[in-house]
Amino acid sequence: MGREGFALVRRAWELGCRFDAWTSEFDFSLWEQAAADCGLDLADVACESFPLDARLPWDHTSPGVSKGFLQREWRRAAQGVTTPDCTRTSCVGCGVCPTLGVANVIQEARA
């Protein structure tokens, strides 16, 4: 999906999609309606393949993680392997902590 993705996101927003990362706010039927309005099939969008080194729409932003880490995560996901939560285990090497100057371990409260 290229620039037509913007039309999809905008249409979903126009239909009321807000705070969709919250399960209580997510309404898949609105996304289906937005896709239909834009002439897109969400199954096709989800199954679209592209080379891992392709320039992606968000490559111009700085999410804090390296492209190499995202590529590694994609390969792990394709194999059904999950990455542990680094706040509970060791660093997974995403690159966010050094970029932000923070530590990845949540410390327990002192007694």
C-alpha positions in Angstrom: 0.0 0.0 0.0 1.3 3.4 -0.9 -0.2 6.8 -0.7 -3.7 5.4 -0.9 -3.2 4.4 2.7 -3.6 8.1 3.7 -7.1 8.1 2.1 -8.0 5.0 4.1 -6.8 6.4 7.4 -8.5 9.8 6.7 -11.8 8.1 5.8 -11.6 5.9 9.0 -11.0 9.1 11.0 -14.0 10.8 9.3 -16.1 7.8 10.3 -15.1 8.2 13.9 -12.1 6.1 14.4 -10.2 7.5 17.4 -8.0 5.9 20.0 -8.1 2.6 18.1 -5.2 1.2 20.1 -7.7 0.9 23.0 -9.7 -2.2 22.6 -12.7 -0.5 24.0 -12.6 2.1 21.3 -11.7 0.0 18.3 -14.5 -0.8 15.8 -13.3 -2.9 12.9 -16.5 -2.3 11.0 -15.6 1.3 10.7 -12.3 0.3 9.1 -14.1 -2.0 6.8 -16.5 0.8 5.7 -13.5 3.2 5.2 -11.8 0.6 3.0 -14.9 0.0 1.0 -15.4 3.7 0.6 -11.8 4.0 -0.7 -12.1 0.9 -3.0 -9.7 -1.1 -0.9 -9.9 -4.7 0.4 -8.4 -4.9 3.9 -7.4 -8.6 3.4 -5.4 -7.6 0.3 -3.8 -4.7 2.2 -2.9 -7.0 5.1 -1.5 -9.7 2.8 0.5 -7.4 0.5 4.1 -8.5 0.3 7.1 -6.3 -0.2 10.8 -6.6 0.1 12.2 -6.0 3.6 14.6 -3.3 2.3 11.7 -1.4 0.5 11.3 2.2 1.4 8.3 2.3 3.7 5.9 5.2 4.4 7.3 5.8 7.9 11.0 5.7 7.0 11.2 9.5 7.1 10.2 9.5 10.8 12.3 8.6 13.7 10.5 6.0 15.8 13.6 5.3 17.9 14.0 1.7 16.7 16.3 0.8 13.9 15.1 -0.5 10.5 17.3 -3.6 11.1 15.4 -4.3 14.4 12.1 -4.0 12.6 13.2 -6.3 9.9 14.4 -8.9 12.5 11.1 -8.6 14.3 9.2 -9.2 11.0 11.2 -12.4 10.4 10.6 -13.5 14.0 6.9 -12.8 13.7 6.7 -14.8 10.4 8.2 -17.7 12.3 5.7 -17.3 15.2 8.4 -16.2 17.6 7.6 -13.4 20.1 10.1 -11.0 21.5 10.1 -10.7 25.3 9.2 -7.5 27.1 12.5 -5.9 27.8 11.2 -4.2 30.9 10.9 -7.6 32.5 13.9 -9.4 30.9 17.1 -8.2 29.2 17.5 -5.7 26.4 16.2 -6.9 23.0 18.4 -4.4 21.0 15.7 -2.2 19.5 17.8 1.0 20.0 15.2 3.1 21.8 16.9 3.3 25.2 20.2 4.7 23.9 18.3 7.1 21.6 16.2 8.4 24.5 18.9 8.1 27.2 16.8 5.8 29.4 17.2 2.4 31.0 15.0 -0.5 29.9 14.4 -2.0 33.3 11.5 -1.0 35.5 12.8 -0.8 39.1 10.7 -2.0 42.0 9.7 0.5 44.7 12.1 0.7 47.7 11.0 -0.5 51.0 
